[in-house]
Every structure is written in C-alpha cells, then in structure tokens.
Amino acid sequence: MKAACPKCGQMLEMADEMGGESVSCAACGADFIAPIAPAKPVPPQLPRLAPYTPPMLVQLLRAAGWIVAVLSIFAGLVAAMTSFRGAEPWLGVLFIATGIAGSIVLAFPFFAIAQILDAITRTAHESRTTNDLLLELLRTRRPE
C-alpha cells in the first residue's frame, strides 16, 4: 500500500500488514501511524443450484413404458411357449418377434412423451435457476 507522510507529503510504499503501526518517513524522518489498508472486497457467494429431479409425471410415464415393454415381451413368450408345445414351432418364433415388436411400438409413445416433458421441465428449471442467480447477484452487488 502507499501512504503520504503527513509532514512532508512524500509517498511511502509499505506492506499492507504495517497498517496501524508507527513508521518513519525516509525523507524527513517524521514518525506517524500508517493508515490501515481498506479490506479487499469479497466476491458474493452465489447460491448453490438446486438439483434437477424429473417431475412425477415424467417418472410415471417412463415406468409405464417399461411395464408395457416387459408385459408385451412376456405375452409373446407365453404365446410362444404354448405354440412350441403344438406342432407349429415357427409360430413360437413369430409370437416372440411379435412380442418384441409390440413392446417397441406400444412403449415408444410413453418414452417419447416422457423425454419431451423432461426436456421442457429441465429447460424451465435451468432458466429459472439462472434467473434466480442473476437476481441474487444484482442484489448483492454493491456500487463502488
């Protein structure tokens, strides 16, 4: 920090830690108390971002999609097992393929809607959080 001698006006360079202590001017030899250095500004602490959790509707749609997919495959396997016992084994393979295709076709809308809703709510959450952070920053900022 720099301080001016009160007697001769000479600018003296000294460490910040010397503030409040008695110092001697190198030019005129006058003793004076060094001024205390102003505190360095502390940057404002930003609030932590709230973690994003998908809404319950998104979670339910995803769960419903998995349930539909598993049940479709299970139904195809059950139909296949019953047809393997008969004289037409190729029908079993057809039922398994139908179960897998059905699970994809029936479960896809659940997953697609859940994904779209999740993207919308995640974007809204991040925008709201960003706006809250900016407002908090503006509130804590002090004019200099």
Secondary structure as UniProt FT lines:
FT   STRAND          2..4
FT   TURN            6..8
FT   STRAND          11..13
FT   HELIX           16..18
FT   TURN            19..20
FT   STRAND          22..24
FT   TURN            26..28
FT   STRAND          31..33
FT   HELIX           56..84
FT   TURN            85..87
FT   HELIX           89..140
//
